[in-house]
């Protein structure tokens, strides 16, 4: 059986993930060329968007005004405790996301197939929303985001193992495809959140509905859901963001 098809037949389930290492995400320029804008019948500006959010795919570097001793100490792993703590918070935030989202409610309310792929793209959407807030922090934002992404791949790997894979190479190819798609989705959502609601609805439609038939009403509600939570997360302080499981997503 084709690995991708077998994955799509796996329904989501709550399970703890093992912390595994995953290699750096691969180039995704070819994937980006396949992304196109589509005009959808969705109301513009459901929530007025005057704030420009930080890209989840990049972060500005902090001005380097450190002493020679500080630079030396930062090269020693033991002194990177703040980065390690931020990355660990990313793992905890990921766990909070998958534990608190009512996936079945999403599937039923928005007419989304109950498949592994649907679980993945919904989880991806919520990771992106938290990443928008995290990447606004120039010190620990990238570490928090990377922690969430690593936790995602750890979880995905465990779910693939539960299905039973035909080969190691098949698993690797599936992970590479998902990685490229995820990076393209992050860019599309970044553009959408900083544009009008039609652009954001197009990104949601292309990613979650895979360009299949979707109700304009469902798209409008999902846009409202995203705008609402991005603005809510933007109001969190750094301390609140780094707290244990601070993210709360309201019911759909």
N, C-alpha and C positions, 0 to 999 in steps of 0.2 A: 504494500500500500504506500502511496506517495506520502512523504512525511508531512508536507504542508496540509494535505487533506486530513490526515489523521489528527493533526493538531487542531484543525478547525472543528473537529467532532468532539473535542474535549471540553466539557462544561467546566465553568470556573468553580473553585472550591477554596475555602479558607484553609491555608496551611502556612506554617512558619517556613521561612526560607533559610538556607544555609549560606553563610558568607563565603563566597568564592571570588576568586580574582577573574577578571575578564579583560581581554586585551583592549587597547584603545580603539575607538570607533573608526571605521574606515571612511574613505573619501566618498562624498555623496553628490558631487556635482552632476553626474549623469542623471541621478534621480531627480534633481531639481529641474532639469530641463523638461521633464514630463509633467510638471505642475503648471496648470493653466488656470486663469481666472474664469469663472462662469457667473453670469448675472442670474441671481435668484430673486424670486418675488418675496423679499423680506424687508420689513420696515427698517429704514435707516435710523441710526442713533437711538436705539432703545434706551440706552443710558448715555448721557452726554460724556464724551471722552476728551478731556482737556489735558490729561497727563500722558506724557510719553514714557513708556515703560522700557526698562533695560532689556537688551537682547538676551535670550536664554542661551545663546550659542557663543557669546563672547563677553568679556568683562574687562574694564579698563584697569590698567596697572596702577598701583599706588605709587605716588611720587617717592622716589628713593632718597630719603634724607637720613639714613641710618649710619651709625658709626661703623668703623671697621670691625670692632668687637661684635656688634650686633649681627653684622653680615656673617662673621665667622660662626657664631653660635647657631645661626639659622641653618647652617650646613650640617649640623649635628642632628640626627633624627630625634633624639631625646628632647630637644628644645622646640620641636614643632608640635608641641602639645595642643596649642590652639587650633591648628589645622586638623589634627587628628580628632579633636573633640567636635569640630564643625562637621567633619566627614561622618563621624558616628551619629551625629544628629540627623544627617541626611538619611542614614539607614533607618533610624527611628521614625522619621517623618514618612518614609516609604511604607513602613509597617502600619502606621496609622492610616495611611491612605487606603491600602487594600483591606484593612480590617473594618473601616468605617463606611466605605462606599456600599450602598445597596445595589449591587449589580443587577439583580433580578428586576428591581423596580425600574432601573434604566431600560433594560431590555423590553419590558412590557409597555412602559409608558411611551417610549419613543420608537417602538416597532423596530428594534435592533435584534438581529439574530443572536441567540444564546450560544455563542461559540467561543473557542479560545481566542480567536482573532479579535472578537468584539471586546473580550475582557482586556486584551492587550491595549487596544486603541483608547478605551475609556481610562485605563490606568495611566497611559501615556499623557492623556489630556490633563489629568489632575496633577501629574508630576510637573508638567509644563506650567500650570498655574502657580504652583509653589515656587518653581524656578524663577518666574518673573520677579517675585519678591526677593528671593535669595540673591539673584545676580545684581540687584541694586546695591548690595553690600560689597564694596570693592576689596574688603579684607578676606572674608570667609565665604562669600557667595559662591565662588567656583567650587570650593571644597564641599559645601552643602549639596549643590547640584550634582557633583560627581558621585557623592555618597548615595544619593537617590537612584542615579542611573546604574551604579554597580549593584545596588540592592535589587533593582528591576531584573538585571541579567541573571543574578543568582536565583531569583524566584522563577524566571522563565526556564532556566536550565533544569531546575527541579521538576517543573511541570512537564517538560519534554520527557524527562526520564520516566515519569509516571505513565506516559502514553506508551513508551516502548519505541525506540528509534531503530530504523533499519540499519543504520551505519553511523559511525562517528562523523564521517564527512558530510552526511546528510544533515546531522544536527548542526554542524559548523556552518553549512551553507544557509540554513534557515535563520540562524542567529545573525549572520552577516546581512541577510536581506532585511530582517527586522531592524537592525542597527541603522542601515542606510535609510529605511523608511522613517525611522524615528527622527533622525537628524533633519530630514526634509520636512517632516511635520512640525518640528520646533520652529523652523524658519517661517513656515506658512502661518502658524499661530502668532508668531511675533509680528508679522506683517498685519495680520487680521486685528490684533488687539490695538494696534496703533493706527488703524484705518477705520472706515465706517463699518456698520454691521453687515452690509452685503458682502464685504471682503471676508470678514470673520465667518459668516455663514457658509461662504464658499469653501473655506478651509475645512470647516467641520463636515460639510457634505462630502468633499473629496476623500477625507480621511476616515470618518466613522461610517458613512454610508457607501463609500467606495464608488461614488458617482451613480449609484442606483437610485431608483425612485424614492423620494423622501417628501414627507408632508411639510409644506412651508410653515405650518403652525409649529411643528416639532423643531424645525430649524430656528424659528424665532425664539422659542422657549430655551433652547440650548444656548443661543447667543446671550440671552438674558442671564442664564445660569453662570456662564463664563464671566461676563462683565461684572456681575454681582460679587463673585468670589475673588476675582482678581483685585477688585477695589477693596474688598474686605481684608485680603492678605496684605495689600499694600499698606494698610493701616497698622500692621503689627510692628512692634519694636523688634530690634535684633534679639533682645533677651527673650521675648515671647516666641520668636521664631526658633530659637535654639533650645527652648524648654522641651521637656520630654513629651512627645506626642502633642504638639500644640495645635495642629491643624484640625479644624472641625468644618466639615462640609454639610451644609444644610440639605434636607431632603429635596429631591427633585419635584 
